[in-house]
């Protein structure tokens, strides 16, 4: 049974169809990269998997370990093991990173002893090259772009979900921060019971995080799937060769 399976997914927002019969299958132990031009539906897919209420699923199914994801409220999806790293993380003034992480674990029914929690967090902070004072700061409040992305990877390491959907986690990172974030993603992916979906525009993240499968999402559906050869061709020729002929002519 696939870890995450999406079949014939159709999604509307404000009466406009964004996803048009999308299929995706992620097995445990796999990293899948999804690339595509602006407005193709990549972030829509991420939000729909996580359960954002403004998106209307008109057709299709999403299952996680055989469970019907679409029947779950967003909070239940998170408890079931779905993790979304936002393209633009939200600030939460007044809530420290430490309290945020402890409450998130508690919400999952996985509260740990304070001593064990501190030990685990300290190990992850060191791997992400984050100072311990970071834990007393308010979530994303005044954070740089790199700090926001490292916090997302810290959440990933502490919460250990079944499936991680990372929406442009490489956005705005310099090369040093990119390498650190990539190392965190690779560390998570070492657990072969998990799966990862990387949504990205560029090859540079994939130079450090090697996916088992690469997909091109355009005009609401997967127009190409394969391996590293897709990334190489994309870097050389852009998206046009992958688009349906009538759409490539329009663009």
C-alpha positions in Angstrom: 0.0 0.0 0.0 1.4 3.5 -0.9 2.1 5.8 2.0 0.3 8.7 0.2 -1.9 8.2 -2.8 -3.7 10.8 -4.8 -6.1 9.8 -7.5 -7.9 12.0 -10.1 -7.8 15.0 -7.8 -9.9 18.0 -9.0 -9.9 21.2 -6.9 -11.7 24.5 -7.3 -11.1 27.9 -5.5 -13.7 30.6 -5.9 -15.3 28.8 -8.8 -12.0 28.4 -10.7 -10.6 24.9 -11.3 -7.0 24.7 -10.3 -6.2 21.0 -10.2 -7.6 18.9 -13.0 -7.4 15.1 -12.4 -4.0 15.0 -10.6 -2.5 11.7 -9.7 0.5 11.1 -7.3 1.7 8.0 -5.5 4.4 8.3 -2.8 5.8 5.1 -1.2 7.4 4.9 2.2 11.1 5.8 2.0 10.7 8.0 -1.1 11.4 11.6 -1.9 9.3 13.1 -4.7 10.1 16.5 -6.3 7.3 18.5 -7.9 8.4 21.3 -10.2 6.4 23.6 -12.5 5.8 27.1 -13.7 4.1 29.8 -11.6 0.4 29.3 -11.2 0.5 25.6 -12.1 -1.1 24.5 -8.9 1.9 23.4 -6.8 1.0 25.3 -3.6 -2.7 24.5 -4.1 -1.7 20.8 -4.0 0.2 21.3 -0.8 -2.7 23.2 0.9 -5.2 20.6 -0.2 -3.2 17.7 1.3 -2.9 19.7 4.5 -6.7 20.5 4.6 -6.9 24.3 3.9 -10.6 25.1 4.0 -10.8 27.5 1.1 -10.0 24.8 -1.5 -13.0 22.7 -2.7 -12.2 19.2 -3.7 -14.8 18.3 -6.4 -13.5 14.9 -7.4 -10.9 12.4 -6.5 -9.3 11.0 -3.4 -6.3 11.3 -1.1 -5.3 8.5 1.2 -2.5 8.2 3.9 -1.7 4.6 4.9 -5.1 3.7 3.4 -7.0 6.3 5.4 -9.3 8.8 3.7 -7.5 12.1 4.2 -10.3 14.2 2.7 -12.7 13.0 5.5 -10.3 14.5 8.1 -10.3 18.0 9.5 -6.9 19.8 9.1 -6.0 19.2 12.7 -6.7 15.5 12.4 -4.6 15.3 9.3 -1.7 16.8 11.3 -2.2 14.3 14.1 -2.3 11.5 11.5 1.1 12.5 10.3 0.8 15.1 7.5 3.3 18.0 7.8 3.3 21.1 5.7 6.2 23.5 5.5 4.7 26.8 4.3 6.3 28.9 1.5 5.6 31.9 3.6 5.7 30.9 7.3 3.4 32.9 9.6 4.7 34.8 12.7 3.1 34.0 16.1 4.0 36.8 18.5 3.9 35.8 22.1 4.5 32.1 21.5 8.0 30.9 22.0 9.5 28.2 19.8 9.9 25.9 22.8 6.3 26.2 23.8 5.1 25.8 20.2 7.0 22.6 19.7 5.9 21.1 23.1 2.3 21.9 22.4 2.6 20.5 18.9 3.9 17.2 20.3 1.1 17.2 22.9 -1.5 17.7 20.2 -0.2 14.7 18.5 -0.6 12.6 21.6 3.2 12.3 21.8 4.1 14.5 24.8 7.6 13.7 26.1 9.3 14.3 29.4 10.9 17.8 29.6 14.4 16.3 30.1 14.0 14.2 27.0 12.4 17.0 25.0 15.3 19.4 25.8 17.9 16.7 24.9 16.2 16.0 21.5 15.9 19.7 20.7 19.5 20.4 21.7 20.7 17.7 19.3 18.6 19.1 16.4 19.7 22.7 17.1 23.3 21.7 16.8 22.7 19.9 13.5 20.9 22.9 12.1 23.6 25.3 13.5 21.0 27.2 15.6 21.8 28.8 18.9 19.9 27.6 22.0 18.6 31.1 22.6 16.5 30.5 19.5 14.0 28.5 21.6 13.0 31.5 23.7 12.2 33.6 20.6 8.6 34.1 19.4 7.7 31.9 16.4 8.9 33.5 13.2 8.6 37.0 14.8 11.4 39.1 13.3 13.0 36.0 11.8 15.1 36.2 8.7 14.1 34.0 5.8 16.8 31.5 6.6 15.7 31.3 10.3 12.1 30.6 9.2 13.2 27.8 7.0 15.5 26.3 9.7 12.6 26.4 12.1 10.5 24.4 9.7 13.2 21.8 9.5 13.5 21.8 13.3 9.7 21.1 13.5 10.1 18.3 11.0 12.9 16.7 13.1 11.0 17.0 16.4 7.5 16.1 15.2 8.6 13.3 12.8 5.5 13.1 10.6 4.7 10.3 8.2 4.6 12.6 5.1 6.4 15.9 4.8 5.1 18.4 2.2 7.8 21.1 1.8 6.6 24.1 -0.3 9.6 26.0 -1.7 11.7 25.4 1.4 14.7 26.6 -0.5 13.2 30.0 -1.3 15.4 32.9 -0.3 18.2 30.7 1.2 21.9 31.4 0.6 24.1 28.5 -0.3 25.2 27.8 3.4 21.6 27.9 4.7 20.5 25.7 1.7 23.1 23.0 2.6 21.9 23.0 6.3 18.3 22.8 5.3 19.0 20.0 2.8 20.9 18.1 5.4 17.9 18.3 7.7 15.6 17.0 4.9 18.0 14.1 4.2 18.1 13.2 7.9 14.3 13.0 8.0 14.3 10.9 4.9 16.6 8.4 6.4 13.6 7.0 8.3 12.3 4.7 5.6 8.8 4.7 7.0 8.3 8.3 6.0 7.8 10.1 2.6 8.7 13.6 1.4 7.3 15.8 -1.3 9.6 18.7 -2.3 7.9 21.5 -4.2 10.6 23.7 -5.8 11.3 25.9 -8.8 15.0 25.2 -9.1 17.5 22.4 -9.4 19.8 23.7 -6.6 17.9 22.0 -3.7 17.8 18.8 -5.7 21.6 18.9 -6.0 21.7 18.2 -2.2 18.4 16.2 -1.8 18.2 13.5 -4.4 14.6 12.5 -5.2 13.5 9.1 -6.4 11.0 10.7 -8.7 10.5 14.1 -10.3 7.2 15.4 -11.6 6.3 18.5 -13.7 2.9 20.0 -12.7 1.4 22.4 -15.2 -2.1 23.6 -15.9 -3.4 21.5 -13.0 -2.1 18.1 -13.8 1.1 16.1 -13.9 2.4 16.5 -17.5 5.6 14.5 -16.9 7.1 12.1 -14.4 10.5 10.4 -14.3 13.9 10.6 -12.7 16.9 13.0 -12.8 16.7 13.3 -16.6 13.7 15.5 -16.2 15.6 17.9 -14.0 18.5 18.0 -16.5 16.2 18.7 -19.5 14.3 21.3 -17.5 17.5 23.2 -16.7 18.4 23.1 -20.4 15.1 23.7 -22.2 12.7 25.1 -19.6 9.1 24.0 -19.2 7.9 24.5 -22.7 8.9 21.0 -24.0 6.8 19.4 -21.2 3.6 21.4 -21.8 0.7 20.1 -23.9 1.1 21.5 -27.4 -1.9 23.7 -27.3 -0.8 25.2 -23.9 2.8 25.6 -25.0 1.5 27.6 -28.1 -0.6 29.9 -25.8 2.4 30.6 -23.6 
